[in-house]
Amino acid sequence: MRVNFGDKLKSLRTAQKMTQQQLGERIGVAKSIVSYYESGDRYPSYDVLVRIAHVFHTTTDYLLDIAKDNVVDVTGLSEEDIAVVRTVAEALKRKNEQ
């Protein structure tokens, strides 16, 4: 099943407990524009798409469903911390496959 951009955006936004207003302020658009993106009535410009990717620490490919893998920014973490993040991610994947 292919996830559309609007559904993916809403999922990322709600997972961060962010309102449409808050996201709009962070990416430089009105709340109503975020609502249009989530409903699929409009799509962001390239510049806004990049800002959205930065807000959610992901890639534009992930947002556009070009790449199936979401990325987690581990910049600044030690190798030990990165190993912990990987272990947790793998455990969650196994849990969700059941």
N, CA, C and O atoms as a Tinker XYZ file with bonds, in Angstrom:
   392  protein
     1  N      0.844000   -1.185000    0.000000    73     2
     2  CA     0.000000    0.000000    0.000000    64     1     3
     3  C      0.884000    1.241000    0.000000    63     2     4     5
     4  O      1.785000    1.364000    0.830000    81     3
     5  N      0.638000    2.132000   -0.898000    73     3     6
     6  CA     1.414000    3.360000   -1.009000    64     5     7
     7  C      0.786000    4.437000   -0.122000    63     6     8     9
     8  O     -0.422000    4.670000   -0.172000    81     7
     9  N      1.608000    5.078000    0.678000    73     7    10
    10  CA     1.148000    6.145000    1.564000    64     9    11
    11  C      1.327000    7.459000    0.829000    63    10    12    13
    12  O      2.392000    7.720000    0.269000    81    11
    13  N      0.287000    8.291000    0.826000    73    11    14
    14  CA     0.436000    9.556000    0.132000    64    13    15
    15  C      1.122000   10.602000    1.011000    63    14    16    17
    16  O      1.213000   10.441000    2.228000    81    15
    17  N      1.593000   11.654000    0.389000    73    15    18
    18  CA     2.341000   12.694000    1.076000    64    17    19
    19  C      1.545000   13.276000    2.240000    63    18    20    21
    20  O      2.087000   13.443000    3.332000    81    19
    21  N      0.279000   13.585000    2.025000    73    19    22
    22  CA    -0.540000   14.193000    3.074000    64    21    23
    23  C     -0.659000   13.317000    4.307000    63    22    24    25
    24  O     -0.554000   13.801000    5.434000    81    23
    25  N     -0.879000   12.025000    4.094000    73    23    26
    26  CA    -0.977000   11.104000    5.228000    64    25    27
    27  C      0.347000   11.009000    5.971000    63    26    28    29
    28  O      0.379000   10.977000    7.201000    81    27
    29  N      1.436000   10.965000    5.214000    73    27    30
    30  CA     2.754000   10.862000    5.829000    64    29    31
    31  C      3.050000   12.125000    6.640000    63    30    32    33
    32  O      3.550000   12.041000    7.762000    81    31
    33  N      2.740000   13.292000    6.072000    73    31    34
    34  CA     2.977000   14.556000    6.771000    64    33    35
    35  C      2.169000   14.616000    8.067000    63    34    36    37
    36  O      2.697000   14.985000    9.115000    81    35
    37  N      0.906000   14.258000    7.993000    73    35    38
    38  CA     0.060000   14.293000    9.196000    64    37    39
    39  C      0.579000   13.320000   10.254000    63    38    40    41
    40  O      0.596000   13.645000   11.441000    81    39
    41  N      0.993000   12.152000    9.834000    73    39    42
    42  CA     1.522000   11.165000   10.767000    64    41    43
    43  C      2.783000   11.680000   11.466000    63    42    44    45
    44  O      2.921000   11.545000   12.682000    81    43
    45  N      3.692000   12.266000   10.703000    73    43    46
    46  CA     4.914000   12.815000   11.298000    64    45    47
    47  C      4.580000   13.959000   12.252000    63    46    48    49
    48  O      5.148000   14.059000   13.339000    81    47
    49  N      3.658000   14.814000   11.835000    73    47    50
    50  CA     3.298000   15.977000   12.652000    64    49    51
    51  C      2.645000   15.552000   13.963000    63    50    52    53
    52  O      2.998000   16.059000   15.027000    81    51
    53  N      1.703000   14.633000   13.890000    73    51    54
    54  CA     1.005000   14.221000   15.110000    64    53    55
    55  C      1.914000   13.406000   16.028000    63    54    56    57
    56  O      1.772000   13.458000   17.249000    81    55
    57  N      2.846000   12.653000   15.442000    73    55    58
    58  CA     3.803000   11.898000   16.262000    64    57    59
    59  C      4.666000   12.850000   17.091000    63    58    60    61
    60  O      5.112000   12.499000   18.183000    81    59
    61  N      4.897000   14.047000   16.569000    73    59    62
    62  CA     5.677000   15.064000   17.289000    64    61    63
    63  C      4.785000   15.940000   18.172000    63    62    64    65
    64  O      5.253000   16.902000   18.782000    81    63
    65  N      3.485000   15.593000   18.233000    73    63    66
    66  CA     2.507000   16.362000   19.015000    64    65    67
    67  C      2.540000   17.843000   18.614000    63    66    68    69
    68  O      2.516000   18.739000   19.458000    81    67
    69  N      2.596000   18.061000   17.313000    73    67    70
    70  CA     2.692000   19.400000   16.745000    64    69    71
    71  C      1.355000   19.727000   16.074000    63    70    72    73
    72  O      0.767000   18.876000   15.405000    81    71
    73  N      0.885000   20.951000   16.254000    73    71    74
    74  CA    -0.340000   21.373000   15.580000    64    73    75
    75  C     -0.012000   21.820000   14.159000    63    74    76    77
    76  O      1.149000   22.041000   13.816000    81    75
    77  N     -1.043000   21.949000   13.346000    73    75    78
    78  CA    -0.835000   22.479000   11.997000    64    77    79
    79  C     -0.279000   23.904000   12.075000    63    78    80    81
    80  O      0.573000   24.291000   11.275000    81    79
    81  N     -0.760000   24.662000   13.028000    73    79    82
    82  CA    -0.279000   26.035000   13.219000    64    81    83
    83  C      1.221000   26.036000   13.528000    63    82    84    85
    84  O      1.978000   26.808000   12.939000    81    83
    85  N      1.642000   25.177000   14.445000    73    83    86
    86  CA     3.056000   25.116000   14.820000    64    85    87
    87  C      3.935000   24.698000   13.648000    63    86    88    89
    88  O      5.004000   25.270000   13.436000    81    87
    89  N      3.483000   23.695000   12.880000    73    87    90
    90  CA     4.257000   23.281000   11.720000    64    89    91
    91  C      4.327000   24.412000   10.700000    63    90    92    93
    92  O      5.390000   24.692000   10.145000    81    91
    93  N      3.203000   25.052000   10.458000    73    91    94
    94  CA     3.179000   26.170000    9.511000    64    93    95
    95  C      4.170000   27.257000    9.887000    63    94    96    97
    96  O      4.866000   27.792000    9.024000    81    95
    97  N      4.236000   27.585000   11.169000    73    95    98
    98  CA     5.182000   28.604000   11.633000    64    97    99
    99  C      6.620000   28.161000   11.390000    63    98   100   101
   100  O      7.466000   28.978000   11.025000    81    99
   101  N      6.904000   26.878000   11.588000    73    99   102
   102  CA     8.283000   26.376000   11.421000    64   101   103
   103  C      8.711000   26.313000    9.962000    63   102   104   105
   104  O      9.899000   26.427000    9.662000    81   103
   105  N      7.756000   26.131000    9.049000    73   103   106
   106  CA     8.119000   26.023000    7.632000    64   105   107
   107  C      7.756000   27.277000    6.832000    63   106   108   109
   108  O      8.016000   27.348000    5.631000    81   107
   109  N      7.158000   28.256000    7.498000    73   107   110
   110  CA     6.878000   29.537000    6.843000    64   109   111
   111  C      5.639000   29.583000    5.976000    63   110   112   113
   112  O      5.598000   30.299000    4.975000    81   111
   113  N      4.615000   28.810000    6.363000    73   111   114
   114  CA     3.338000   28.855000    5.640000    64   113   115
   115  C      2.200000   28.965000    6.655000    63   114   116   117
   116  O      2.392000   28.722000    7.846000    81   115
   117  N      1.028000   29.330000    6.173000    73   115   118
   118  CA    -0.147000   29.444000    7.040000    64   117   119
   119  C     -0.667000   28.057000    7.426000    63   118   120   121
   120  O     -0.417000   27.069000    6.735000    81   119
   121  N     -1.392000   28.009000    8.542000    73   119   122
   122  CA    -2.009000   26.765000    9.011000    64   121   123
   123  C     -2.883000   26.152000    7.924000    63   122   124   125
   124  O     -2.891000   24.934000    7.746000    81   123
   125  N     -3.611000   26.982000    7.204000    73   123   126
   126  CA    -4.501000   26.477000    6.152000    64   125   127
   127  C     -3.729000   25.758000    5.047000    63   126   128   129
   128  O     -4.237000   24.807000    4.452000    81   127
   129  N     -2.509000   26.207000    4.774000    73   127   130
   130  CA    -1.685000   25.557000    3.748000    64   129   131
   131  C     -1.269000   24.166000    4.222000    63   130   132   133
   132  O     -1.275000   23.214000    3.441000    81   131
   133  N     -0.904000   24.048000    5.511000    73   131   134
   134  CA    -0.569000   22.735000    6.065000    64   133   135
   135  C     -1.783000   21.816000    5.933000    63   134   136   137
   136  O     -1.640000   20.642000    5.591000    81   135
   137  N     -2.961000   22.340000    6.199000    73   135   138
   138  CA    -4.185000   21.557000    6.066000    64   137   139
   139  C     -4.375000   21.092000    4.623000    63   138   140   141
   140  O     -4.749000   19.943000    4.387000    81   139
   141  N     -4.123000   21.974000    3.661000    73   139   142
   142  CA    -4.216000   21.589000    2.247000    64   141   143
   143  C     -3.219000   20.486000    1.900000    63   142   144   145
   144  O     -3.545000   19.556000    1.162000    81   143
   145  N     -2.004000   20.594000    2.436000    73   143   146
   146  CA    -1.001000   19.546000    2.187000    64   145   147
   147  C     -1.494000   18.206000    2.721000    63   146   148   149
   148  O     -1.412000   17.186000    2.036000    81   147
   149  N     -2.003000   18.219000    3.945000    73   147   150
   150  CA    -2.433000   16.971000    4.576000    64   149   151
   151  C     -3.647000   16.352000    3.889000    63   150   152   153
   152  O     -3.793000   15.130000    3.868000    81   151
   153  N     -4.508000   17.182000    3.335000    73   151   154
   154  CA    -5.697000   16.656000    2.648000    64   153   155
   155  C     -5.404000   16.255000    1.209000    63   154   156   157
   156  O     -6.241000   15.634000    0.554000    81   155
   157  N     -4.213000   16.608000    0.713000    73   155   158
   158  CA    -3.843000   16.267000   -0.653000    64   157   159
   159  C     -4.351000   17.258000   -1.689000    63   158   160   161
   160  O     -4.241000   17.015000   -2.891000    81   159
   161  N     -4.911000   18.384000   -1.224000    73   159   162
   162  CA    -5.418000   19.397000   -2.146000    64   161   163
   163  C     -4.298000   20.230000   -2.768000    63   162   164   165
   164  O     -4.468000   20.793000   -3.849000    81   163
   165  N     -3.161000   20.306000   -2.089000    73   163   166
   166  CA    -2.001000   21.035000   -2.594000    64   165   167
   167  C     -0.743000   20.281000   -2.215000    63   166   168   169
   168  O     -0.741000   19.447000   -1.310000    81   167
   169  N      0.324000   20.594000   -2.925000    73   167   170
   170  CA     1.631000   20.022000   -2.620000    64   169   171
   171  C      2.620000   21.160000   -2.405000    63   170   172   173
   172  O      2.508000   22.212000   -3.034000    81   171
   173  N      3.586000   20.950000   -1.521000    73   171   174
   174  CA     4.533000   22.031000   -1.224000    64   173   175
   175  C      5.504000   22.273000   -2.375000    63   174   176   177
   176  O      5.782000   21.388000   -3.184000    81   175
   177  N      6.007000   23.503000   -2.416000    73   175   178
   178  CA     7.080000   23.814000   -3.354000    64   177   179
   179  C      8.326000   23.053000   -2.903000    63   178   180   181
   180  O      8.369000   22.502000   -1.803000    81   179
   181  N      9.324000   23.035000   -3.762000    73   179   182
   182  CA    10.579000   22.357000   -3.424000    64   181   183
   183  C     11.168000   22.928000   -2.130000    63   182   184   185
   184  O     11.579000   22.170000   -1.251000    81   183
   185  N     11.211000   24.259000   -2.010000    73   183   186
   186  CA    11.794000   24.886000   -0.821000    64   185   187
   187  C     11.052000   24.493000    0.454000    63   186   188   189
   188  O     11.674000   24.204000    1.475000    81   187
   189  N      9.739000   24.484000    0.392000    73   187   190
   190  CA     8.945000   24.120000    1.572000    64   189   191
   191  C      9.118000   22.630000    1.877000    63   190   192   193
   192  O      9.183000   22.244000    3.044000    81   191
   193  N      9.192000   21.801000    0.851000    73   191   194
   194  CA     9.412000   20.372000    1.053000    64   193   195
   195  C     10.727000   20.128000    1.804000    63   194   196   197
   196  O     10.784000   19.300000    2.713000    81   195
   197  N     11.760000   20.840000    1.423000    73   195   198
   198  CA    13.052000   20.712000    2.103000    64   197   199
   199  C     12.932000   21.161000    3.560000    63   198   200   201
   200  O     13.498000   20.526000    4.450000    81   199
   201  N     12.199000   22.251000    3.814000    73   199   202
   202  CA    12.010000   22.708000    5.201000    64   201   203
   203  C     11.253000   21.671000    6.020000    63   202   204   205
   204  O     11.572000   21.445000    7.187000    81   203
   205  N     10.253000   21.040000    5.415000    73   203   206
   206  CA     9.506000   19.988000    6.119000    64   205   207
   207  C     10.445000   18.836000    6.468000    63   206   208   209
   208  O     10.414000   18.322000    7.586000    81   207
   209  N     11.269000   18.438000    5.523000    73   207   210
   210  CA    12.222000   17.354000    5.778000    64   209   211
   211  C     13.146000   17.712000    6.937000    63   210   212   213
   212  O     13.445000   16.862000    7.776000    81   211
   213  N     13.600000   18.962000    6.991000    73   211   214
   214  CA    14.474000   19.389000    8.087000    64   213   215
   215  C     13.747000   19.350000    9.430000    63   214   216   217
   216  O     14.316000   18.919000   10.434000    81   215
   217  N     12.506000   19.793000    9.449000    73   215   218
   218  CA    11.737000   19.804000   10.701000    64   217   219
   219  C     11.624000   18.392000   11.273000    63   218   220   221
   220  O     11.741000   18.190000   12.482000    81   219
   221  N     11.394000   17.416000   10.389000    73   219   222
   222  CA    11.179000   16.044000   10.850000    64   221   223
   223  C     12.431000   15.174000   10.756000    63   222   224   225
   224  O     12.361000   13.961000   10.951000    81   223
   225  N     13.566000   15.787000   10.460000    73   223   226
   226  CA    14.849000   15.063000   10.394000    64   225   227
   227  C     14.743000   13.834000    9.502000    63   226   228   229
   228  O     15.125000   12.728000    9.885000    81   227
   229  N     14.217000   14.057000    8.308000    73   227   230
   230  CA    14.073000   12.978000    7.342000    64   229   231
   231  C     14.495000   13.487000    5.974000    63   230   232   233
   232  O     15.043000   14.583000    5.860000    81   231
   233  N     14.247000   12.703000    4.942000    73   231   234
   234  CA    14.623000   13.103000    3.594000    64   233   235
   235  C     13.389000   13.449000    2.770000    63   234   236   237
   236  O     12.276000   13.028000    3.085000    81   235
   237  N     13.605000   14.217000    1.718000    73   235   238
   238  CA    12.499000   14.509000    0.806000    64   237   239
   239  C     12.052000   13.231000    0.102000    63   238   240   241
   240  O     10.865000   13.071000   -0.183000    81   239
   241  N     12.975000   12.326000   -0.181000    73   239   242
   242  CA    12.609000   11.047000   -0.798000    64   241   243
   243  C     11.640000   10.275000    0.084000    63   242   244   245
   244  O     10.680000    9.685000   -0.413000    81   243
   245  N     11.885000   10.275000    1.382000    73   243   246
   246  CA    10.976000    9.585000    2.300000    64   245   247
   247  C      9.608000   10.255000    2.278000    63   246   248   249
   248  O      8.585000    9.574000    2.210000    81   247
   249  N      9.583000   11.585000    2.335000    73   247   250
   250  CA     8.312000   12.309000    2.340000    64   249   251
   251  C      7.502000   12.047000    1.073000    63   250   252   253
   252  O      6.274000   11.967000    1.115000    81   251
   253  N      8.198000   11.916000   -0.045000    73   251   254
   254  CA     7.526000   11.706000   -1.333000    64   253   255
   255  C      7.300000   10.236000   -1.647000    63   254   256   257
   256  O      6.818000    9.899000   -2.729000    81   255
   257  N      7.644000    9.360000   -0.712000    73   255   258
   258  CA     7.473000    7.917000   -0.848000    64   257   259
   259  C      8.326000    7.340000   -1.976000    63   258   260   261
   260  O      7.976000    6.329000   -2.585000    81   259
   261  N      9.454000    8.004000   -2.242000    73   259   262
   262  CA    10.409000    7.493000   -3.221000    64   261   263
   263  C     11.297000    6.461000   -2.542000    63   262   264   265
   264  O     11.610000    5.419000   -3.118000    81   263
   265  N     11.696000    6.760000   -1.322000    73   263   266
   266  CA    12.511000    5.839000   -0.530000    64   265   267
   267  C     11.646000    5.303000    0.601000    63   266   268   269
   268  O     10.935000    6.063000    1.259000    81   267
   269  N     11.705000    4.034000    0.821000    73   267   270
   270  CA    10.902000    3.418000    1.874000    64   269   271
   271  C     11.522000    3.597000    3.255000    63   270   272   273
   272  O     10.830000    3.501000    4.269000    81   271
   273  N     12.819000    3.856000    3.290000    73   271   274
   274  CA    13.507000    3.965000    4.567000    64   273   275
   275  C     13.446000    5.385000    5.102000    63   274   276   277
   276  O     13.795000    6.339000    4.409000    81   275
   277  N     13.001000    5.511000    6.333000    73   275   278
   278  CA    13.069000    6.794000    7.015000    64   277   279
   279  C     14.430000    6.838000    7.698000    63   278   280   281
   280  O     14.966000    5.797000    8.078000    81   279
   281  N     14.975000    7.995000    7.852000    73   279   282
   282  CA    16.285000    8.114000    8.479000    64   281   283
   283  C     16.160000    8.844000    9.796000    63   282   284   285
   284  O     15.261000    9.662000    9.992000    81   283
   285  N     17.058000    8.541000   10.678000    73   283   286
   286  CA    17.130000    9.215000   11.964000    64   285   287
   287  C     18.475000    9.917000   12.024000    63   286   288   289
   288  O     19.518000    9.303000   11.802000    81   287
   289  N     18.445000   11.191000   12.323000    73   287   290
   290  CA    19.682000   11.968000   12.413000    64   289   291
   291  C     20.382000   11.625000   13.721000    63   290   292   293
   292  O     19.867000   11.922000   14.799000    81   291
   293  N     21.549000   11.004000   13.632000    73   291   294
   294  CA    22.307000   10.605000   14.817000    64   293   295
   295  C     23.561000   11.461000   14.988000    63   294   296   297
   296  O     24.471000   11.109000   15.739000    81   295
   297  N     23.592000   12.584000   14.282000    73   295   298
   298  CA    24.722000   13.496000   14.402000    64   297   299
   299  C     24.927000   13.881000   15.861000    63   298   300   301
   300  O     23.982000   14.239000   16.564000    81   299
   301  N     26.160000   13.802000   16.295000    73   299   302
   302  CA    26.476000   14.190000   17.667000    64   301   303
   303  C     26.380000   13.059000   18.677000    63   302   304   305
   304  O     26.741000   13.233000   19.841000    81   303
   305  N     25.897000   11.907000   18.243000    73   303   306
   306  CA    25.812000   10.766000   19.155000    64   305   307
   307  C     27.094000    9.943000   19.067000    63   306   308   309
   308  O     27.751000    9.892000   18.027000    81   307
   309  N     27.425000    9.311000   20.166000    73   307   310
   310  CA    28.600000    8.439000   20.162000    64   309   311
   311  C     28.255000    7.144000   19.443000    63   310   312   313
   312  O     27.083000    6.852000   19.204000    81   311
   313  N     29.277000    6.368000   19.101000    73   311   314
   314  CA    29.046000    5.072000   18.457000    64   313   315
   315  C     28.202000    4.180000   19.356000    63   314   316   317
   316  O     27.352000    3.432000   18.873000    81   315
   317  N     28.430000    4.256000   20.645000    73   315   318
   318  CA    27.646000    3.458000   21.603000    64   317   319
   319  C     26.180000    3.879000   21.573000    63   318   320   321
   320  O     25.290000    3.029000   21.573000    81   319
   321  N     25.926000    5.189000   21.546000    73   319   322
   322  CA    24.549000    5.685000   21.483000    64   321   323
   323  C     23.866000    5.253000   20.188000    63   322   324   325
   324  O     22.690000    4.887000   20.194000    81   323
   325  N     24.601000    5.295000   19.086000    73   323   326
   326  CA    24.055000    4.887000   17.795000    64   325   327
   327  C     23.688000    3.407000   17.822000    63   326   328   329
   328  O     22.666000    3.013000   17.259000    81   327
   329  N     24.504000    2.594000   18.465000    73   327   330
   330  CA    24.204000    1.168000   18.596000    64   329   331
   331  C     22.911000    0.957000   19.387000    63   330   332   333
   332  O     22.119000    0.074000   19.056000    81   331
   333  N     22.697000    1.753000   20.415000    73   331   334
   334  CA    21.469000    1.657000   21.207000    64   333   335
   335  C     20.263000    2.025000   20.349000    63   334   336   337
   336  O     19.235000    1.349000   20.395000    81   335
   337  N     20.388000    3.091000   19.571000    73   335   338
   338  CA    19.295000    3.518000   18.691000    64   337   339
   339  C     18.963000    2.397000   17.703000    63   338   340   341
   340  O     17.789000    2.101000   17.480000    81   339
   341  N     19.973000    1.778000   17.115000    73   339   342
   342  CA    19.750000    0.670000   16.176000    64   341   343
   343  C     19.032000   -0.495000   16.845000    63   342   344   345
   344  O     18.106000   -1.073000   16.277000    81   343
   345  N     19.468000   -0.835000   18.057000    73   343   346
   346  CA    18.867000   -1.955000   18.790000    64   345   347
   347  C     17.386000   -1.684000   19.062000    63   346   348   349
   348  O     16.546000   -2.565000   18.885000    81   347
   349  N     17.077000   -0.476000   19.486000    73   347   350
   350  CA    15.683000   -0.119000   19.769000    64   349   351
   351  C     14.867000   -0.163000   18.482000    63   350   352   353
   352  O     13.757000   -0.696000   18.478000    81   351
   353  N     15.392000    0.385000   17.393000    73   351   354
   354  CA    14.678000    0.386000   16.113000    64   353   355
   355  C     14.402000   -1.037000   15.645000    63   354   356   357
   356  O     13.300000   -1.337000   15.186000    81   355
   357  N     15.381000   -1.902000   15.757000    73   355   358
   358  CA    15.198000   -3.294000   15.332000    64   357   359
   359  C     14.157000   -4.005000   16.195000    63   358   360   361
   360  O     13.365000   -4.795000   15.680000    81   359
   361  N     14.150000   -3.737000   17.485000    73   359   362
   362  CA    13.165000   -4.351000   18.390000    64   361   363
   363  C     11.756000   -3.871000   18.038000    63   362   364   365
   364  O     10.810000   -4.658000   18.052000    81   363
   365  N     11.617000   -2.595000   17.725000    73   363   366
   366  CA    10.307000   -2.061000   17.342000    64   365   367
   367  C      9.829000   -2.645000   16.022000    63   366   368   369
   368  O      8.639000   -2.917000   15.861000    81   367
   369  N     10.743000   -2.841000   15.075000    73   367   370
   370  CA    10.373000   -3.462000   13.786000    64   369   371
   371  C      9.832000   -4.875000   14.026000    63   370   372   373
   372  O      8.799000   -5.258000   13.477000    81   371
   373  N     10.551000   -5.647000   14.861000    73   371   374
   374  CA    10.098000   -7.008000   15.153000    64   373   375
   375  C      8.733000   -6.989000   15.816000    63   374   376   377
   376  O      7.871000   -7.800000   15.476000    81   375
   377  N      8.523000   -6.089000   16.743000    73   375   378
   378  CA     7.226000   -5.977000   17.442000    64   377   379
   379  C      6.100000   -5.680000   16.455000    63   378   380   381
   380  O      5.016000   -6.256000   16.549000    81   379
   381  N      6.363000   -4.776000   15.506000    73   379   382
   382  CA     5.341000   -4.378000   14.543000    64   381   383
   383  C      5.077000   -5.424000   13.471000    63   382   384   385
   384  O      4.038000   -5.382000   12.813000    81   383
   385  N      6.002000   -6.360000   13.284000    73   383   386
   386  CA     5.810000   -7.429000   12.296000    64   385   387
   387  C      4.926000   -8.534000   12.827000    63   386   388   389
   388  O      4.427000   -9.349000   12.050000    81   387
   389  N      4.717000   -8.584000   14.131000    73   387   390
   390  CA     3.919000   -9.661000   14.739000    64   389   391
   391  C      2.450000   -9.473000   14.480000    63   390   392
   392  O      1.636000  -10.286000   14.919000    81   391
